[in-house]
Amino acid sequence: MLRVYLDQNKWIDLARAATGHPAGDRYTEALDAARTAVAAGTASFPLDMIRYVETGKRSNDRSRNDVANVMIELSNRHTMAPGRYVLPAELDRALKARYGRPEEPRHPAVFGTGIQHVTNCQVVLPELDISLLHSSGNNIDASNYPKVQESYSKLLEAELLRVGPAMARLAGVDADTRHLDQQYIDHENKIASEIRARGLSGPILDLAVRASDLGDIRPAVTEAVESIGLTWDRFVEDLGPAGVVEFMDDLPTRHVTNVMRGAKLRQTEQRWELHDLNDILGLPVAAAYCDVVVTEKQWAHRYTQAKIEARYGTTILRSIADLTAVLQRAATA
């Protein structure tokens, strides 16, 4: 089964095709191929938390539901964990390669089902109270309870994607994360300013990018190295400058993240923007663990430059229209 990750604009392309929008005409064949592949079990279109967030931010009910409907149909509730939940297992494997321990590295649970997997069980949907059905006069045989519960779960998952900002506010949920997003953007722009001020480029810039990222993930690294009997200070001393780059690039999601950060930081004429954060959060896990990623041109270009496709065996596409041939080849493989 091919794991296919689509960024938000590509889901919008499919939604336009599904609703007969003129801008979606060129993607109709890809939508048909995707539906066929999902029905045959030869492809999966997992959603990540960024898809829930970006879809939920759309204030127009019709356009939001158009996108959500296609996501619900093609994902079949398949989801992908965020990088922070994959990182501990990546750290274990990198430490195992370097130190020979831990003896039993954790395994990254990248793919799963529903919002529960995306949030590492921090969000758990309520189970259906069968007694309420009986009290309303609906007599259901006990053997059918699992099917009823499954249908109920699917409905709840679908509504999570359809909930817009207005409904979220009524439920007491603040869907506006711009203040938190801005903190990250300010952090990256500060790093960019320091890099420009020092005139860093080439391998030195790569080291600066990896070193800053190592500092950002220090809590997870500290937990991992302490589990094999090292302290943070001893670990960093062992690495040395060259080892920092090598170790960070041994962590697949951080490697892709830093390819993206490095590319952005080299563009000295451009500052970080809010939309860049969603790309940085969503794409690295997909590029490292999915079979196919369909994303915007700038990232597809950067991935090609960094040989991401060869390193992780991921097919990187720029257009949904290009997905048709990939799905058709998978169906006949």
Secondary structure, DSSP 4 states (H G I P E B T S, - for coil): -EEEEE-HHHHHHHHHHHTT-GGGGGGHHHHHHHHHHHHHTSEE--B-HHHHHHHHT---HHHHHHHHHHHHHHHTTEEE--HHHHHHHHHHHHHHHHHS--SS------EEEHHHHHTTTSS-PPPP-HHHHHHTT----GGGHHHHHHHHHHHHHHHHHH--HHHHHHTT-----HHHHHHHHHHHHHHHHHHHHHT--HHHHHHHHHHHHHHHTHHHHHHHHHTTT--HHHHHHHHHHHHHHHHHHTSHHHHHHHHHHHHHHH-TT----HHHHHHHHHHHHHHHH-SEEE--HHHHHHHHHTTHHHHHT-EEES-GGGHHHHHHHHHH-
